[in-house]
Amino acid sequence: MAENNAMNKQTEDLLIDIAAGDSFINFQIGGTDEFVIGVDDSDADSLKINQGGASPSAGTNVWKMDSLGERSMVLQSSFEVHLTSTVNNVTGDGTLYTILYDNEVFDQNNDFNSTTGVYTCPVTGKCQFEAGANCIGVAVGITDGGLHLITSNYTYIYHLNINTIRTSGYPYDVVAAAEMDAADTAYIDVFVSGIALVIDINANSDLTHFSGTLTC
């Protein structure tokens, strides 16, 4: 049941002023620390929201703003991954190949599985994705190709422009702002058709990569 107190009254102000140390408000349920918001005196007076701690210098930090107004959310889901080694003969005849990006540049909140190549969204929201693949192989006879960003709700497709095929490699790139529900997944498929199973996915960190961020 809500109770009125001085903090609820529009005619009064809440001022927390101490001579030294942290200045904060601690939110508890049943005597257990849930969240605390306040100024961490030990961290250049940064404004923080922490979870499971009794002060801004304890518990797990989930939001931080420094004296310049620069903010960070260290648990916000975000990742960037590359391919370590070139994989050979995975498409060319129309075969869909799931790219197993196995080199994690960063994986904030540990939502990307480098073994399966699958990202799992932790909460319902919107994710910004970008992926690329550099395909190497014989170009003569290719009729189609594309890169697929496959999510639980939609599939986003970039199709190859056959007029720009190069024997040295043909990079694909797909970008999307995707609607995701909690536990929804996203991964990357690539295909080339019209020839034999001779197309390789090149381990080029500039062209073969996958990244995503939970934006809101």
CORHU-V560290 format. One record per pair of residues at least 4 apart in sequence whose ideal C-beta (glycine too) atoms are under 6 Angstrom apart, sorted by the first residue. I is the first residue (numbers start at 0). J is the second residue. If there is no record, write none. Layout:
BEGIN
i->[I,I]
j->[J,J]
END
This chain:
BEGIN
i->[3,5,6,15,17,20,21,21,21,21,21,21,22,22,23,23,23,23,24,25,26,26,27,27,28,32,32,32,34,35,35,35,36,37,38,38,39,39,39,39,41,45,45,46,47,47,47,48,48,49,49,49,50,50,50,51,51,52,52,53,61,62,63,64,65,74,76,76,76,76,77,77,78,78,78,79,79,79,80,80,80,81,81,81,82,82,82,83,83,84,85,85,85,86,87,88,88,89,90,90,90,90,90,91,91,91,91,91,91,92,92,93,93,95,95,96,97,97,97,98,98,99,100,100,101,103,106,110,110,110,111,112,116,117,117,118,118,119,120,120,122,123,123,124,124,125,125,125,126,126,126,126,127,127,127,128,128,128,128,129,129,130,130,130,130,131,131,131,131,132,132,132,132,132,133,133,133,133,133,133,134,134,135,135,135,136,136,136,137,138,138,140,140,141,141,141,141,142,142,143,144,144,145,145,145,145,146,146,146,146,147,147,147,148,148,148,149,149,149,150,150,151,151,152,155,155,157,157,164,165,170,179,187,191,203]
j->[7,11,13,22,22,40,37,39,40,54,55,56,37,38,35,37,54,55,36,35,33,34,31,32,33,51,52,53,50,49,52,55,48,55,44,46,45,47,55,56,56,63,65,64,55,60,63,61,62,55,58,60,58,59,61,58,59,57,58,57,74,72,71,70,69,108,108,110,121,213,107,212,106,111,211,104,105,210,100,103,209,102,204,208,100,202,207,101,102,202,199,201,202,200,199,196,197,96,94,96,190,191,198,191,194,195,196,197,198,195,196,190,192,188,190,189,116,186,188,116,187,116,116,209,113,113,111,118,119,121,118,117,186,184,186,185,211,184,179,183,181,180,181,213,215,176,214,215,177,179,211,213,176,212,214,148,175,177,211,174,210,148,173,187,209,172,206,207,208,146,171,189,200,207,168,170,201,203,206,207,169,198,168,199,201,197,198,199,197,164,166,193,194,164,191,193,194,192,193,192,159,191,156,157,158,159,157,171,173,189,154,156,188,155,173,175,154,186,188,177,185,183,184,178,173,175,171,173,169,169,206,183,209,198,207]
END
